[in-house]
Every structure is written in structure tokens, then in C-alpha cells.
Amino acid sequence: MDAGLANFSYVRATRSTRPPSPPSRDVSDRFIPIRRPGEMDFLSSRGNNDADPDVLRLSSSSEAYRNHLAQALNINTTRIFSFRNNSSIPLRIHHSVPKAPRRRYIPPKPERTLDAPGIADDYCFNVLDWGSKNVLAIALKDKVHLWDASNNTVSQLPTLDEQTDLVMSVKWAPDGRRVAVGLYNSDVQLWDLVANKLVKTLRGCHRSGVGALDWNNNYVLTTGGMDGQIVNNDVRMRDHGVEMYRGHNQEVCGLRWSPSGQQLASGGKDNLVHIWDRSSNSPTQWHHRFQDHTAAVKALAWCPFQKNLLASGGGTSDRCIKLWNTNTGACLNSVDTGSQVCSLLWNKNERELLSSHGFPHNQLILWKYPSMVKVAELSDHTSTVLYMSQSPDGRVVASADADETLKFWNVSGTSPVPKAAQEPFANFNYIR
């Protein structure tokens, strides 16, 4: 064996006979030297024999060493992540808190119940209306009583002609200044409440009583009679009857002009609903005829937030609320309420519909639109809730039943624990 091989064998023998070294406690996954503070001091003393003796005595973990190093590198450690004036800057923590859903409480009982002796017990009458000036008109037999909600005062229209024995309908003009009164003898009287006098009597349009009224602006009054006829009256003209609609063969129970004033809805005892369109070539010819109801139709209400949407309600043998698209004539929905539907009102502040009912439940129901899920049931009446009207702001609804009571409901909703306040009708106890 030559000298090179001999040396190679010696090296292998030497490596194979060395005992294994103990595992290191300092394990690193990168090739980075790991040294303890003592080793740093030792290496510093060996690697730099000319270094400052004071520095060699400092440990890298000591406060004095860090201060000396900062001074040598010109680092101002007092300003790192530090406010200029800690005491003057408050700590503000902003949290994104989701808003809790609004809780709406509909009181199940009326705010006030009043006597209304002599109110008519007739499905086709319309003797209750709340005007834009916050005055409620209600007819009791042959007299019309006015309650001003702003000051809780009650007044009465001057005594009507002795030949008129019954008021069938009342309706305020949009300006809230004039009220129309439909009579059983087929006359319609127009009263000016500012002047407190009768300013006009409309005669000759109907052969019998007038139970349905509605205004299209402040000058055109539409009347519906027991004779099945519907007449547009321009109250400014001497010959006031300007248009006549023929489509019902029995008594007209309900009339409603759309918010745009272009379409008129009428309902009658013949179970029909007609839509009359002033923009058509033949405005006095019905535009749509709905024949789906199986009982008399008095309850009609135009939606204030969706164009061409009409709600109608049928009598005892029908019990349904139907929603119509009056542009296409399609029935969008039909809900069996389980009771006679007497009147309908759209909520002015919510997407809801309020209905009043007769046999067998005698209640008011608040429906969510468009799901038609019940929001609340108001069951304090003991007889058919024939009439219903709402305040100008839509927060209070007045309802009257055949048991001669008038009730006021808060349909806008309040907090679960309402604040103590004076009752809005505290000074008004009865109508006489």
C-alpha cells in the first residue's frame, strides 16, 4: 500500500472510532450561527484586541450595552412607536356594531272608544271620513257631526232640510274646506266649513239614494247611487252633471279615484269591480271588469306607493281581498280573510294594508305587502266594522261598527314601553 492509501485508511479509521457528539439543544432550520451572550463577549474580546475595555465588559443582554450601541449608531430609541404627548391623546376604539332591527309594537286595544248613537247599520253606506285639515266627519241619522282633532272640539252642520231623513255618505274635498253629503232622497249637498253654510245642492243625477262619493281634484265630485249609475259632477258649473258611467246593474257601494286621477274604481252589489280610464278613447266605457268576487264589493283602495295597484274586498259569501294590476287587468293575489270585508286602507307610512271585517270576527287586520302576512289583529269591536278612515298623517285610524261605537287605533306602532303622555282624545268622550 502506498503512502496516499495509507493516509486515506487512517483517516477513515479515525472518523469511525470517534464517539458521536451529543445532540445540540439549539436547533435552527437556517444556517444562522446561534450564540449565547457569553460567547459574544468572548468572541468580541478575541476578535478585537484594540476595542474599548469598557465595551468588552458589557454583556449584549445588559441595558448598558443597548444604550451604548444606540449611541454609537445614532438611534433615538425614545421616539420609536411613541406618541409625542401620551396624556393628551385619548385612546379611541371603534367597533362596527350591527344595528338592531326596529321593534314595532301595535297596541291591540284602541286609544279611545266613543259613543256614536244612530250610526247607520248598512254595508253600502259610507258615513265616516277624515279630512286633510284633521277634521273627522261622521253622519248619525240625519245629522253630520264634525270633530276637530287639533283642538278636540265638536260641531255640527246646520240642521238639514226636514224632507231629508237620512245621510248615506260623507266625503271631504282634497282641500279639507268642503264636505259633500249624499242623501237618501238622491240629493248631494256641498257644505263650506269656512263659511259654515250650504253652498250648493246637486239634483237630478240619481233616481234614489247616493251612498258612494269621491273627489277627483277639488272641483269634480263623483257620485254613485242605488240606481247603479255613476256621475261626474263639476261643482263649479250650473249644469254640474258632465259625465255618466254605466256598468253596474245594482247599487254602487264603493268609489275610489286613483292618486293620479286617471282611473276610477267602482264596486257594487252586483259583485262587480269596474275600472274606468280617463285616458282611453271612451272614458265612460269600463276599461276592465273584474268578476272574481262572489259577493258585494264595497272596500276599494289604491296603493299610494305602487302605480296601478288596486285592492278590493268582498262581502260575507266572498271574504276575499284581491290585488289587481289595473293596467293589464291581472289578479295578482287573492287572500281568504275568513270574514266579510267592509273597508280597506293602505298604510301611509309602511308597506301595509289595513282591512276591517264583519261576521264572524268583527276585527281589523293589518297585512304586510306583498306577502300578505298578518302583522296585527285588532279585536275590540263587537259587531260589523262597517266604516274606517285614517288621519292625514296616517298614524291613527278611526273605525265604527253597527253597535254604535267609534274607536281610534294607533296603527303606526310605538316602542314596547311607550312614554307617558296625555291621551290624544282625552277631552272628547261622545258624539251627540
C-alpha positions in Angstrom: 0.0 0.0 0.0 1.5 3.3 -1.0 1.6 6.3 1.3 -1.6 8.0 -0.1 -3.7 5.0 0.5 -2.2 4.6 3.9 -3.2 8.1 4.8 -6.7 7.5 3.5 -7.2 4.4 5.6 -6.0 6.3 8.6 -8.5 9.0 8.1 -11.5 6.6 7.8 -10.3 4.7 10.9 -10.0 7.9 12.8 -13.6 9.1 11.8 -15.2 5.7 12.5 -13.7 5.4 16.0 -14.8 9.0 17.2 -17.7 8.8 19.6 -20.9 10.5 18.4 -21.4 14.1 19.7 -24.4 14.8 21.8 -27.3 16.5 20.0 -27.3 20.2 20.2 -30.0 22.0 22.2 -30.0 24.9 19.8 -31.8 23.7 16.6 -32.2 26.1 13.7 -33.7 25.4 10.3 -31.5 28.0 8.7 -27.7 28.3 8.6 -27.6 31.1 11.1 -25.0 31.0 13.9 -26.6 30.8 17.3 -24.5 32.1 20.1 -25.2 32.9 23.7 -24.4 36.2 25.3 -21.3 34.8 26.9 -19.9 33.6 23.6 -20.5 37.0 22.1 -18.4 38.6 24.8 -15.7 36.0 24.3 -15.6 36.4 20.5 -15.6 40.2 20.8 -12.6 40.1 23.1 -10.8 37.8 20.8 -11.7 39.4 17.5 -10.9 42.9 18.5 -7.9 43.2 20.9 -7.9 47.0 20.4 -11.6 47.5 21.4 -12.6 49.8 24.3 -12.1 47.8 27.5 -15.4 49.3 28.8 -17.3 47.8 25.9 -15.6 44.4 26.4 -17.0 44.3 29.9 -20.6 44.9 28.6 -22.9 42.0 28.0 -25.1 42.2 24.9 -28.1 41.4 27.1 -27.5 44.3 29.5 -29.2 47.7 29.4 -25.9 49.5 29.4 -24.8 47.6 26.2 -28.0 48.5 24.4 -27.7 52.2 25.4 -24.1 52.2 24.2 -25.0 50.6 20.9 -27.8 53.0 20.3 -25.5 56.0 20.9 -22.9 54.6 18.6 -25.5 54.1 15.8 -27.2 57.5 16.5 -30.6 55.9 17.1 -33.1 57.8 19.2 -35.0 54.9 20.8 -37.3 57.2 22.8 -39.3 58.1 19.7 -39.9 54.6 18.2 -43.6 53.7 18.4 -44.1 56.6 20.9 -46.7 59.4 21.0 -45.5 63.0 21.4 -47.8 63.6 24.3 -49.3 60.4 25.6 -51.5 62.1 28.2 -53.3 64.3 25.7 -54.4 61.7 23.2 -57.3 59.5 24.3 -57.5 56.0 23.2 -60.5 55.6 20.9 -61.7 52.1 19.9 -64.2 52.0 17.1 -66.4 48.9 16.9 -68.7 48.0 14.0 -71.9 47.2 15.8 -74.7 46.0 13.7 -78.0 47.9 14.1 -80.7 46.0 15.9 -83.9 45.6 13.9 -86.6 48.1 14.7 -89.1 46.7 17.1 -92.7 47.9 16.2 -95.4 47.4 18.7 -99.1 47.8 17.5 -101.3 48.3 20.6 -104.1 45.6 20.5 -106.6 48.0 22.1 -108.0 51.3 20.8 -106.7 54.5 22.3 -110.2 55.8 22.7 -113.8 54.4 22.4 -116.7 56.9 21.8 -120.4 56.5 21.5 -121.9 57.1 18.1 -125.7 56.7 18.6 -127.7 56.5 15.4 -124.9 55.5 13.0 -126.3 53.6 10.0 -126.1 49.8 10.0 -125.8 49.4 6.2 -123.0 47.7 4.3 -123.4 50.1 1.3 -123.3 53.4 3.3 -120.1 55.5 3.7 -120.7 57.8 6.7 -117.2 58.3 8.1 -114.3 60.4 6.6 -111.3 62.2 8.0 -110.3 65.3 6.0 -106.9 66.8 5.2 -107.5 69.6 7.7 -107.6 67.0 10.5 -111.4 67.2 10.9 -113.4 63.9 11.2 -116.9 63.9 9.7 -119.5 61.3 10.8 -123.1 61.1 9.9 -125.6 60.0 12.6 -129.1 59.6 11.1 -129.9 62.9 9.5 -127.1 65.0 11.1 -123.4 65.3 10.3 -121.0 65.8 13.3 -117.5 67.3 12.9 -114.7 66.6 15.3 -111.6 68.8 15.0 -108.7 66.6 16.2 -106.3 69.5 16.5 -108.3 71.1 19.4 -110.8 68.3 20.4 -113.8 70.4 19.6 -117.1 69.0 18.3 -119.5 70.9 16.0 -122.5 70.0 13.8 -123.6 71.0 10.4 -126.7 73.2 10.5 -130.0 71.2 10.5 -130.7 69.7 7.1 -133.9 70.1 5.3 -136.8 68.4 7.0 -137.6 66.4 3.8 -134.2 64.6 4.1 -134.4 61.9 6.7 -131.1 60.0 6.3 -127.5 60.7 5.4 -125.9 57.9 3.3 -122.4 59.2 2.7 -119.9 62.0 3.5 -116.7 62.9 1.7 -114.2 65.7 2.2 -112.7 67.6 -0.8 -108.9 67.3 -1.0 -108.5 70.9 0.3 -110.3 70.0 3.5 -112.5 73.0 3.2 -115.7 71.5 1.7 -117.6 68.3 2.6 -120.1 66.6 0.3 -123.1 64.9 1.9 -125.1 62.2 0.0 -128.7 61.8 1.0 -131.3 59.1 0.8 -133.6 61.3 -1.4 -130.9 61.3 -4.2 -129.6 64.9 -3.5 -126.0 65.7 -2.8 -125.2 68.7 -0.6 -122.0 70.7 -0.7 -121.0 72.5 2.6 -118.3 75.1 3.0 -116.9 74.7 6.5 -115.0 78.0 6.4 -118.2 79.9 5.7 -120.3 77.4 7.7 -123.0 77.2 5.1 -124.6 75.1 2.4 -123.2 76.4 -0.9 -124.7 74.0 -3.5 -127.1 71.1 -3.9 -126.7 68.7 -6.7 -130.0 67.3 -8.0 -131.3 65.3 -10.9 -128.3 62.9 -11.3 -129.8 59.9 -9.5 -133.2 58.4 -9.0 -132.5 57.2 -5.5 -130.1 57.5 -2.6 -126.4 58.3 -3.0 -124.2 56.1 -0.9 -120.8 56.5 -2.6 -118.8 59.6 -3.1 -115.2 60.5 -4.1 -113.5 63.6 -5.4 -111.1 63.9 -8.4 -109.4 67.2 -7.5 -111.3 70.0 -5.7 -114.0 70.5 -8.4 -115.1 67.2 -9.8 -117.2 65.1 -7.4 -118.1 61.6 -8.5 -121.4 60.1 -7.1 -122.6 56.6 -7.0 -126.3 55.8 -6.4 -128.6 53.0 -5.5 -129.8 53.1 -9.1 -126.4 51.7 -10.3 -125.4 55.0 -12.0 -122.1 56.8 -11.6 -121.9 60.5 -12.4 -119.1 63.1 -12.6 -120.2 66.5 -11.3 -118.3 69.7 -11.9 -119.4 71.7 -8.8 -118.3 75.0 -10.5 -121.0 74.6 -13.2 -124.7 75.2 -13.1 -125.3 72.1 -15.1 -123.0 70.0 -13.0 -123.5 66.5 -14.4 -120.8 66.3 -17.0 -120.2 62.5 -17.4 -122.1 59.3 -16.6 -120.7 55.8 -16.3 -123.0 52.8 -16.9 -121.8 49.4 -16.0 -123.4 48.3 -12.7 -127.0 46.9 -12.6 -127.3 47.2 -8.9 -126.4 49.7 -6.1 -123.0 51.2 -6.2 -121.3 50.6 -2.9 -117.8 52.0 -3.3 -115.9 54.6 -5.4 -112.2 55.4 -5.5 -110.1 57.6 -7.8 -106.5 56.6 -8.3 -103.8 59.0 -6.9 -103.1 60.2 -10.5 -106.8 61.0 -11.1 -106.7 58.9 -14.3 -108.5 55.8 -13.2 -111.7 55.3 -11.2 -112.6 52.0 -9.4 -116.2 51.2 -8.6 -117.7 48.3 -6.7 -121.3 47.3 -6.5 -123.9 44.9 -5.1 -123.7 43.0 -8.4 -120.3 41.6 -7.2 -118.5 43.5 -9.9 -115.5 45.8 -9.9 -115.1 48.2 -12.8 -112.0 50.2 -13.8 -112.8 53.4 -15.8 -109.8 55.1 -17.5 -110.0 58.8 -18.5 -107.0 58.4 -20.9 -108.9 55.9 -23.1 -110.8 56.9 -26.2 -114.1 56.1 -24.4 -113.6 57.2 -20.8 -117.2 56.4 -19.8 -116.8 52.8 -21.1 -115.3 50.5 -18.5 -111.7 49.6 -19.1 -111.7 46.4 -17.1 -114.5 44.4 -15.5 -113.4 42.1 -12.6 -116.0 39.4 -11.9 -113.9 37.2 -9.4 -115.7 38.3 -6.3 -118.8 36.3 -5.2 -120.4 39.0 -3.0 -121.0 42.7 -3.0 -117.9 44.9 -3.2 -117.6 48.0 -1.1 -114.0 48.0 0.0 -111.6 49.6 -2.6 -108.2 51.1 -2.0 -105.5 52.4 -4.4 -101.9 51.7 -3.4 -100.1 55.0 -2.8 -96.6 53.7 -3.5 -97.2 51.4 -6.5 -98.9 52.6 -9.6 -101.9 50.7 -11.0 -102.3 48.5 -7.9 -105.8 48.2 -6.5 -107.1 46.3 -3.5 -110.7 45.2 -3.4 -112.7 43.3 -0.7 -115.8 41.2 -1.0 -118.8 40.7 1.3 -120.0 37.8 3.5 -120.1 35.0 1.0 -116.8 36.1 -0.6 -114.5 37.2 2.3 -111.5 37.7 0.0 -109.1 40.6 -0.5 -107.9 40.7 -4.1 -105.0 42.7 -5.6 -105.3 43.9 -9.2 -103.0 45.3 -11.8 -105.4 47.8 -13.4 -103.1 48.3 -16.4 -103.2 44.7 -17.5 -106.3 43.5 -15.6 -104.5 40.7 -13.9 -105.3 39.5 -10.5 -102.0 39.5 -8.6 -103.1 37.8 -5.4 -106.2 36.7 -3.5 -106.4 36.1 0.2 -109.3 34.5 2.1 -109.7 36.5 5.2 -112.4 34.4 6.8 -114.7 37.3 7.3 -116.8 39.8 5.4 -114.5 42.6 4.1 -116.1 46.1 4.8 -113.3 48.6 4.1 -109.6 48.8 3.1 -106.9 51.4 3.8 -103.2 51.4 2.7 -100.8 52.5 5.4 -99.3 55.9 4.6 -96.1 55.1 6.4 -95.5 51.4 5.8 -96.0 48.9 3.0 -99.1 47.5 4.7 -102.8 47.2 4.1 -105.5 47.5 6.8 -108.8 45.8 6.5 -112.0 45.9 8.6 -114.3 43.0 8.9 -117.8 41.8 9.8 -119.2 38.4 10.6 -117.8 36.3 12.1 -114.7 38.0 13.6 -115.6 41.8 13.7 -112.0 42.9 13.7 -109.3 44.9 12.0 -106.3 43.2 10.4 -103.0 44.7 9.3 -101.4 42.9 6.4 -97.8 43.1 5.2 -97.5 43.8 1.5 -96.7 41.9 -0.8 -96.5 38.8 1.3 -100.0 39.4 2.8 -98.8 38.0 6.2 -100.7 39.3 9.2 -98.9 42.0 11.1 -101.6 42.5 13.8 -105.2 41.7 14.6 -107.2 44.3 16.4 -110.2 42.7 18.0 -112.2 45.1 20.2 -115.3 45.6 18.2 -118.4 43.5 19.0 -120.2 44.0 15.7 -119.5 44.5 12.0 -116.8 47.1 11.5 -118.6 48.9 8.6 -116.6 52.1 8.4 -112.9 53.1 8.6 -110.9 56.2 7.9 -107.4 57.4 8.7 -105.9 60.7 9.9 -104.0 62.9 7.5 -100.6 61.6 8.7 -101.8 58.0 8.7 -100.9 57.3 12.3 -104.4 56.9 13.7 -107.3 55.1 12.2 -111.0 55.6 13.2 -113.4 52.7 12.9 -117.1 52.5 13.5 -119.3 49.4 13.9 -123.0 48.5 13.9 -123.1 48.6 17.8 -122.8 52.4 17.6 -119.2 52.8 18.8 -116.3 54.8 17.3 -112.8 53.6 18.1 -109.4 55.2 17.5 -106.4 52.9 16.8 -102.7 53.6 16.8 -101.6 51.7 13.7 -98.2 53.4 13.3 -96.7 51.4 16.2 -94.9 52.6 19.3 -92.0 51.4 21.4 -92.6 48.4 23.7 -92.8 50.8 26.7 -94.5 54.0 25.4 -93.8 57.2 27.2 -96.4 58.6 29.5 -98.4 61.3 27.6 -101.9 62.8 27.6 -104.4 60.8 25.6 -105.0 62.4 22.2 -108.8 62.2 22.7 -108.9 62.9 26.4 -111.4 65.8 26.1 -113.7 64.0 23.7 -116.0 61.4 25.2 -119.0 61.0 22.9 -120.8 62.3 19.9 -124.3 63.6 20.3 
